Amino acid sequence: MIKVLMKKEAMFWEKGENNSVKCLLCPHYCMISDGNRGFCNVRKNEGGVLYSLIYALSSGVADDPIEKKPLNHFYPGSFVLSLGSVGCNFKCLHCQNYHISTADPLTSSLNFISPKDAVGLALDHGCKGIAWTYNEPTIWYEYAFDCAKIAKGHGLYTVFVSNGYINKEPLVEISPFLDAINVDVKSFSNNFYKKVCSGSLDPVLETCKTAIDVGIHLELTYLVIPKNNDSIEEIVSFCRWVVEFLGVDVPVYFSRFHPYYKMKDVPATSFESLVDMYNTAKDEGILYPYLGNVIDESYENTFCPRCGNVIVRRNGFNAKVVGFKNGKCSRCGNVIPLITG
């Protein structure tokens, strides 16, 4: 087990009274007294200074297809070096990675990977980019920021797979070095966010709008949980918000829920329900809906919304660009929002 090898002062905080600090990184705005940690459990007040406890400490590293993030419109078919740490600024009852999101950084088995070494790993492995994923990258901000700056200097793309719970200023500051983000919109209900995630909806929606404004490529994931966030009314409201505030070109994934962690009593999402979501999204004007956690080319492929030509053919995480030329559909010439490098 590797303990913290270097002390890294956190970014985005301010001093309070009696040696307390206020963390400004995410919408929790934690007031942290001396010797204590914030909600995420990885940012600690030591003597009136806020420090990150996980800088350069990784719980896992892997070469992943970019489709696994998921990002279907961003360098399809490429591989990305995925890095995760521990901790989270949500406490989702259905967390698929609770073993790392709830882990204590001071007692976990973590590997030290410097920003320079992370970039070197990506290059050595033939990856096109680096993704901060598995747990919430926002709380790993200092490390991701340093890595991303180096990565961009070596021609690598950079990705966040995030719950979107980050304040505007930190997101804007990292935006010149962050190419893409998949935001997991947990629900379109603030009550769900409070009850299931210990967070709130509005800041997540603001993150999505900010990403569009600053030029970060955005894709959205909506995990469909039966009897919790799957009413057609809620899905319609979500889709209409996407169309109005983000645009019809933003890819949206409706993903299948599997019982896990503290929601093992909830059944898995039926395929029929997911298809209803897919069709609802199309009816509401979203041009690129997808289904996640299922294998069916009808709902995985990227189609030209004008003529139906297959732009990218997928089978699971395997992807091949087949109908795309000079930024357009090779059949009808319709402009397709696909980043291929």
Residue pairs with C-beta under 8 A, 6 or more apart in sequence:
1 107
1 108
1 109
1 110
2 57
2 109
2 110
2 111
2 112
3 106
4 53
4 54
4 55
4 57
4 105
4 106
5 56
5 57
5 112
6 55
6 56
7 51
8 51
8 52
8 55
8 56
8 142
8 143
9 49
9 50
9 51
9 52
10 23
10 25
10 43
10 50
10 51
10 52
10 141
10 142
11 25
11 141
11 142
11 145
11 170
12 23
12 24
12 25
12 141
12 167
12 169
12 170
13 21
13 22
13 23
13 24
13 25
13 50
14 21
14 22
14 24
15 21
15 22
15 48
16 22
16 31
18 33
18 34
19 33
19 34
19 45
19 47
19 48
20 31
20 32
20 33
20 34
20 45
20 48
21 31
21 32
21 45
21 48
21 49
21 50
22 29
22 30
22 31
22 32
23 29
23 30
23 32
23 38
23 43
23 50
24 167
24 169
24 170
25 43
25 138
25 139
25 141
25 166
25 167
25 170
26 40
26 89
26 138
26 139
26 165
26 166
26 167
26 203
27 165
27 166
27 167
27 199
27 200
27 203
28 38
28 39
28 40
28 89
28 165
28 199
30 38
30 39
30 43
32 38
32 43
32 44
32 45
32 50
33 45
34 45
34 46
34 47
34 48
35 44
35 45
35 46
36 44
36 45
37 43
37 44
37 45
37 53
38 44
39 89
39 198
40 87
40 88
40 89
40 136
40 139
41 87
41 104
41 105
42 52
42 53
42 54
42 85
42 86
42 87
42 105
42 139
42 140
43 50
43 51
43 52
43 53
43 139
44 50
44 51
44 53
45 51
52 140
52 141
52 142
52 143
53 105
53 106
54 85
54 86
54 87
54 105
54 110
54 139
54 140
54 143
55 140
55 142
55 143
56 112
56 113
56 114
56 115
56 143
57 85
57 86
57 105
57 110
57 111
57 112
57 113
58 83
58 84
58 85
58 110
58 111
58 112
58 113
59 84
59 85
59 86
59 100
59 103
59 108
59 109
59 110
59 111
59 134
59 135
60 82
60 83
60 84
60 100
60 134
61 81
61 82
61 83
61 84
61 111
61 113
61 121
62 81
62 82
63 79
63 80
63 81
63 82
63 125
63 127
64 79
64 80
64 81
64 82
64 131
64 133
65 77
65 78
65 79
65 80
65 317
65 318
65 319
66 74
66 75
66 76
66 77
66 78
66 79
66 80
66 128
66 129
66 131
66 159
67 76
67 77
67 314
67 317
67 318
67 319
68 82
68 317
69 80
69 131
69 133
69 159
69 161
69 182
70 182
70 219
70 221
70 253
70 290
70 292
71 159
71 180
71 182
71 217
71 219
72 219
72 251
72 253
72 288
72 290
72 302
72 312
72 314
72 319
73 217
73 219
73 251
73 288
73 302
73 337
73 338
73 339
74 157
74 159
74 179
74 180
74 217
74 219
74 339
75 128
75 129
75 157
75 339
75 340
75 341
76 302
76 312
76 319
76 320
76 321
76 338
76 340
77 318
77 319
77 320
77 321
78 127
78 128
78 129
78 341
79 125
79 126
79 127
79 128
80 122
80 127
80 128
80 129
80 130
80 131
80 157
80 159
81 118
81 121
81 122
81 125
81 127
81 129
81 130
81 131
82 130
82 131
82 133
82 134
83 113
83 118
83 130
83 131
83 132
83 133
83 134
83 147
84 97
84 100
84 132
84 133
84 134
84 135
85 100
85 105
85 110
85 134
85 135
85 139
85 140
85 143
86 100
86 101
86 103
86 104
86 105
86 108
86 110
86 135
87 100
87 101
87 103
87 105
87 135
87 136
87 139
88 95
88 101
88 102
88 135
88 136
88 139
88 163
89 136
89 138
89 139
89 163
89 165
89 199
90 101
90 136
90 163
90 165
90 197
90 198
90 199
91 102
91 197
91 198
92 101
92 186
92 196
92 197
92 198
92 261
93 196
93 197
93 261
93 262
93 263
94 196
94 223
94 225
94 257
94 260
94 261
94 262
94 263
94 266
95 101
95 102
95 260
95 261
96 258
96 260
96 261
97 134
97 135
98 260
98 261
100 108
100 134
100 135
101 135
101 136
113 121
115 143
115 146
115 147
115 149
115 150
116 150
118 130
118 147
118 151
119 130
119 147
119 150
119 151
119 154
119 156
121 127
122 129
122 130
122 151
122 156
123 154
123 156
127 156
128 156
128 157
128 341
129 151
129 156
129 157
129 158
129 159
129 179
130 147
130 148
130 151
130 156
130 157
130 158
130 159
131 158
131 159
131 160
131 161
132 140
132 144
132 147
132 159
132 160
132 161
133 159
133 160
133 161
134 161
136 162
136 163
136 165
137 144
137 160
137 161
137 162
138 160
138 162
138 163
138 165
138 166
138 170
141 166
141 170
141 174
144 160
144 174
145 173
145 174
145 177
147 158
148 158
148 174
148 177
148 178
149 177
151 157
151 158
151 177
152 158
152 177
157 179
157 180
158 177
158 178
158 179
158 180
159 178
159 179
159 180
159 181
159 182
160 178
160 180
160 181
160 182
161 181
161 182
161 184
162 181
162 182
162 183
162 184
162 207
163 183
163 184
163 186
163 197
163 199
163 204
164 181
164 183
164 184
164 185
164 203
164 204
164 205
164 207
164 208
165 199
165 203
165 204
165 207
166 203
166 207
167 203
168 206
168 207
168 210
171 207
171 210
171 211
171 214
171 216
172 210
172 214
175 211
175 214
175 215
175 216
178 216
179 216
179 217
180 216
180 217
180 218
180 219
180 339
181 211
181 216
181 217
181 218
181 219
182 218
182 219
182 220
182 221
183 204
183 207
183 208
183 211
183 218
183 219
183 220
183 221
184 220
184 221
184 222
184 223
185 204
185 205
185 208
185 220
185 221
185 222
185 238
186 192
186 193
186 196
186 197
186 199
186 204
186 222
186 223
186 229
187 193
187 196
187 201
187 222
187 225
187 228
187 229
187 234
188 201
188 229
188 234
188 235
188 237
188 238
188 241
189 201
189 229
189 234
190 200
190 201
190 202
192 201
192 228
192 229
193 199
193 200
193 201
193 204
194 200
196 228
196 263
205 241
205 245
208 218
208 220
208 245
208 246
209 245
209 246
211 218
212 218
212 246
212 247
212 250
217 339
218 246
218 250
219 250
219 251
219 252
219 253
220 242
220 246
220 250
220 251
220 252
220 253
221 252
221 253
221 255
221 292
222 229
222 235
222 238
222 252
222 253
222 254
222 255
222 277
223 229
223 255
223 257
223 292
224 230
224 254
224 255
224 256
224 257
224 269
224 273
224 274
224 277
225 257
225 263
225 266
225 269
226 257
226 266
226 267
226 268
226 269
226 270
226 273
227 266
228 266
230 269
230 273
230 277
232 276
232 280
235 254
235 277
235 280
235 281
236 280
236 284
239 252
239 280
239 281
239 284
239 285
239 286
240 284
242 250
242 252
242 286
243 284
243 285
243 286
248 285
248 286
248 287
249 287
249 288
249 337
250 286
250 288
251 288
251 289
251 290
252 281
252 286
252 288
252 289
252 290
253 289
253 290
253 291
253 292
254 274
254 277
254 278
254 281
254 289
254 290
254 291
254 292
255 291
255 292
255 293
256 268
256 269
256 271
256 274
256 291
256 292
256 293
256 294
257 266
257 268
257 269
257 293
258 268
258 293
259 265
259 266
259 267
259 268
271 294
271 296
274 291
274 294
274 299
275 291
275 299
277 289
277 291
278 289
278 290
278 291
278 299
281 289
282 289
287 305
288 302
288 305
288 337
289 299
290 299
290 300
291 299
291 300
294 300
295 315
295 316
297 313
297 314
297 315
300 314
300 315
300 316
301 310
301 311
301 312
301 313
301 314
302 310
302 311
302 312
302 314
302 336
302 338
303 309
303 310
303 311
304 310
304 311
304 323
304 329
304 331
304 332
304 334
304 336
305 334
306 329
306 332
306 334
307 329
307 331
307 332
307 334
309 323
309 329
309 330
309 331
309 332
310 322
310 323
311 321
311 322
311 323
311 324
311 329
311 336
311 338
312 319
312 320
312 321
312 322
312 323
312 324
312 338
313 319
313 320
313 322
314 320
321 338
321 340
323 329
323 330
323 331
324 330
324 336
324 338
324 340
327 335
327 336
327 338
328 334
328 335
328 336
329 336
